[in-house]
Amino acid sequence: MAVGSSMVPARIANAGVAGYLLAVTIGLAVGVSCAWTMWTVGKVIGNRIRALPDAVHEKYFRLLYLGAIFWILLTGMFGNVASFLILRLAL
């Protein structure tokens, strides 16, 4: 998501090969950092959910997945904004 959305500003600016490579690099950096954050937070919250009674597991895991979907969309926005700002400075 981050790589795809980071390429949009490069396409709009007709940045050329160097601009696309910069946009992909930015997208990868944002994507990896956001994936690591989501993985770490998911492990911590998952361990806390497992400590709760079995009756509430499903409800909390559904909320965890909903949060993951929101985080993925936010990652796309981060990739787009970061790429836009850095390409604006570089070009």
Stockholm file with secondary structure:
# STOCKHOLM 1.0

chainA/1-91         MAVGSSMVPARIANAGVAGYLLAVTIGLAVGVSCAWTMWTVGKVIGNRIRALPDAVHEKYFRLLYLGAIFWILLTGMFGNVASFLILRLAL
#=GR chainA/1-91 SS CHHHHHHHHHHHTTCHHHHHHHHHHHHHHHHHHHHHHHHHHHHHHHHHHHTSCGGGHHHHHHHHHHHHHHHHHHHHHHHHHHHHHHHHHHC
#=GC SS_cons        CHHHHHHHHHHHTTCHHHHHHHHHHHHHHHHHHHHHHHHHHHHHHHHHHHTSCGGGHHHHHHHHHHHHHHHHHHHHHHHHHHHHHHHHHHC
//
